[in-house]
Amino acid sequence: MKIPVGADAGDSSFIVARLESILSLTGYVIPTVVVGVIVLAIMYPDRLAFTRPHPKAVYVPPGALPILGHTLEVVKFGTARQFERFHEMTLKSPIQAFRLSFLGPSAMTMINRPEYIEYVQKVNFDNFVKGSQFRGKFGDLLSTNGIFVADGDVWKSQRKMASHMFSAHQFNNHVRVVIHQELGRIDALLDAVAHSAKDQSTVNLPELFFRYTLSSFSKMAFSADLDCLSADPACLERPVPFAVAFDYAQGVINERFVNPLWKIAERFSKKGKRMRESIKVIKDFGNSIIQQRLKSIHSSDKGTDADSKTGGKDLLEFFIEQGLNDPDDLLVVVLNFIIAGRDTTAQALSWFFYEMMANPQHIEVIRDECEAVLGKDAAQDQQFLSYEDLRKLPYTLACINETIRLHPPVPKNGKMAVKDDVIMPQGPNPDNLPPIPVHKGEIIGWSDWVMNRLPQVWGEDAEDFRPERFLVQDDKGPVGWSYTQQSQWKFHAFNAGPRLCLGVNLAHYEALAFVAATLTKFDFHWATEAQGQKSEWPPRYANSVTHPLKVPYLCTVTPRRT
């Protein structure tokens, strides 16, 4: 419809004419969309469209937009300082729980209190699963039916088969032998560094720890010698392609949780191309292990097998004996277990030595305890920690667990609600924590990194390194202490309930054996003044599914001064 010549733009007839002109071109599409957006903005003023209202008891951080919720905030900040931001939001909540709504999971409630986590992971365990969101982001790396992403019968079956590896018999006849072999190499390597002709010989400790756990776990679980750790310090300078690819893949997966368009972005980006290349490297590595092990098991020459050398079986053999012979299925086993076997203990040791150099008053107590149990010349004579002595080092174990408390190897986790529920706080409730309603499909998350820094959980000194949290004075202890077990819901770094970490004893044994073998023989110090407390403190963590240091540190290694 034409607008009359000379019509005043302020006249209502002009406006009507303009609208009629637009409608003649677009029909009612644009007006309908505009009206629809307005209606949605009114209905969902502070959350993602089509999500339920925020529970009244739960803190909702600022920054939410109508219809989009916190989507732009989540994308904007990404994974940068993620746990510090979670910590800030948690402290602003009277019940230490907050809720975000954004594209992807639609809604996520973070419940950083042990009382709530126990309900999710134990009381109503079957109603909270890893779910499609979790499997979708991990699937191309760990498959959708690996033990760390699976639910239900698939998860139960894999856990039952894997549990055989962690029996006392296996530790005494297989695990202990492998650990002692690796410690022998490490002792020779550190000895070479300590007695180097250079004025100041250094070693990248986190790199050493990752090779220690990768090499030892590959032997224990798959009877595979990866040749990534030797007595020659130069071995630390040769990249391990699998490790490089695995670290990169974990960083990409972590970013998927804050990018609702990650599938599109990875399809057309250099990052996506490198991710696909990394996954190929990882799977080729896993397949080579499987082919070698299958060939070894089916060979008539059993004398070359690790079980004949150590008197135990490896993880793959347990699965194969239960009828899991398909290489694709075995690949799932290899990749899912190696993330736990390699990363968690290596990262715990990396943070442990960082904390020891920051808090050196604990080192002499650890040395006294190790020598009281193992003998003063144990380290010099390569008399390494036995499995039977695992519980005889309470102070050392407390220092390791205090490190893990502050720097948990799995700093965040979550589940998806299968159906509507109300999360009821469990146990004593002196803070009068209220029930929290959740709805089908919503994510319930938590961060052990955050929870372990809350005064409501660990006291006013929650952010301090204080191993006495895990100790009670006891004259019968080797240095006047005995270990006191914390609730698995409070000290939650190894998970809890039916999904309690199978490898908790292995992690403790690997770490304790390493500390006892090295800290009693060598002195470790920052290699440069730019490290330690003179740098950024606390040190930054890397973008990852797990919790590695952002920048690995160099240490000087010298013979211990006595």
C-alpha positions, 0 to 999 in steps of 0.5 A: 500500500502506497503512503499518501504524498505529504503525509506527516510521519507522526500521523497514525495513518503513516504508521499504519501504512508502514505496517501494512507495507511490511506485512505485505512483504513478510506476512505475519512472520516478523510480527509473530516472532517479535510478539513471541520473543516478548512473551518469552522474555516475560515468561523467562526473565532470568533464565533459559527459555523453557526451563523451570523457575529457580528454586528459592533457596538456591543463589542465582548469580547475576548476569542472566538474560531473558530467554538466554539465561547465563549462556553469554556469561558462560561463553564469555568466561569459558574455563578461565579461573573457573573454580575461583568463580565457582568459589565466589558464587558459592560463598554468596549463597547461604546454603553454598549452592547456586544455579545457572541456566544456559544452552547445553544442559539447560540448567545446572545446580551446583551443590557444594556441600557434603550433605547434598552430595550424599543424597545424589551419590548414595541415597537416590543413586539410580536417579542421578546418572552421567547421562547424554550430556556427559557421554556426548562430550566424552564419547569420541575419546572415551566411547559412550560405554566406558566405565567413567561415562557409563551408567547402569549395567554397563558400568556395573559390569566393568567395575566388577571386572576391574575390581579384581586388579585392586585385590591384596593378592594383586598388590603383593604379586604384581603391583608392588613388583612393577612399582619397585622396578619403576622406582629403581629407574627413578632413583638412578635418574635423580641420582644422575641429576644430583651428581651432574657436572653442571653447577645446577642440575634441574629436573621437570618434576611434573614431567617425571611424575607423569612418566612414572604413572604412565609407565607403571600403570601401563605395565600393571594394567596392560603389561606394556613397556612404553619406554618413556622412563629410563635412568637417563635424564634425557628421556624427559626431553623426548615427547611421548606422542600419546601423552601430548595428544591426551593432554590436548584432548582433555583440554578440548573436552573441558571447553565443550562444557562451556560452548553450546556450539562446540560441535559446529566449532570443532567441525570447521576449526583448527582446534577441531582438526587437531582434536581429531588428529589427537584422538587418532594418536590416542586410539592408535596407541591403545590399539597397539597395546591391545594387539601386543597383549592379545598376541602375548596371551594367545602365544604359547611362549607364556614366559614373556608375559608379565604375569609369569614375571610378577605372579599376577594378572593385568587388567586386560587379562581379567577382562579377556577372561570374562569374555571381552575379546573384541579389540574395540571393546578392549580399547574402551577399557584401555583409554578409560582406565589410563586417564585415572591411572596416569593423571590422578597420581601424577597430578597429586605428586606434582602438587605435593612437591609444590606444597612441600617446597612452600611448606618445608617444615613438613619435610623433616617429619616425613623423613623421620617417619619414613626412616622409622618404618623403613630404616635409615638406609632404605633409600640408599639401598633401594629398599622401597615401600612394601604394600604391607607398610602402606598404613604405617606412614600416617604423617606422610599420608596426611600430607599427601591427602591434604595436598589432594584436598586442596588440589583434587585431581578431579576438581569438578563432576556432575550427574543428570537427574533422570526424573524430578526429585528433591535433594534432601541434606543427609546427616547432621544439619546444624546449618539448617540446609533446606531441600533443593528441588530438581527436575528431569534432565537438569544437571547436578554438579559439584566442585571438590576444589570449591568445597574443600575451601569452604569454612562451612565444611573445613573450618576457617582455615580451609584454604591453608595447608594443614595435614593435621586435619587427617591426624590425631596425636598418638605416642604409638605412631612413628612420629607421634601421630596416627591417621584419622579417616575423614568421611568420604563425603567430606574428603570427596576427592576419591568420589564416594558411594557406589562409585568410590574410586577403585584405585584409591589404594593404588594411588596412595601406594604409588605416591607414598612409595615415591615420596619415601624413596626420593624425599629421604635421599634428595633435596628439592628446591625451586630452580629459579626465584620466579617460581614458588611463592615469588610467582603467582600464588597459588599457582594456576591450573591448566584447562583440563578435565583433570587438574594439572599445573598450568606451568610445570616447574623445574627443581634443583635436585641435590643429595640430601644434607644430613 
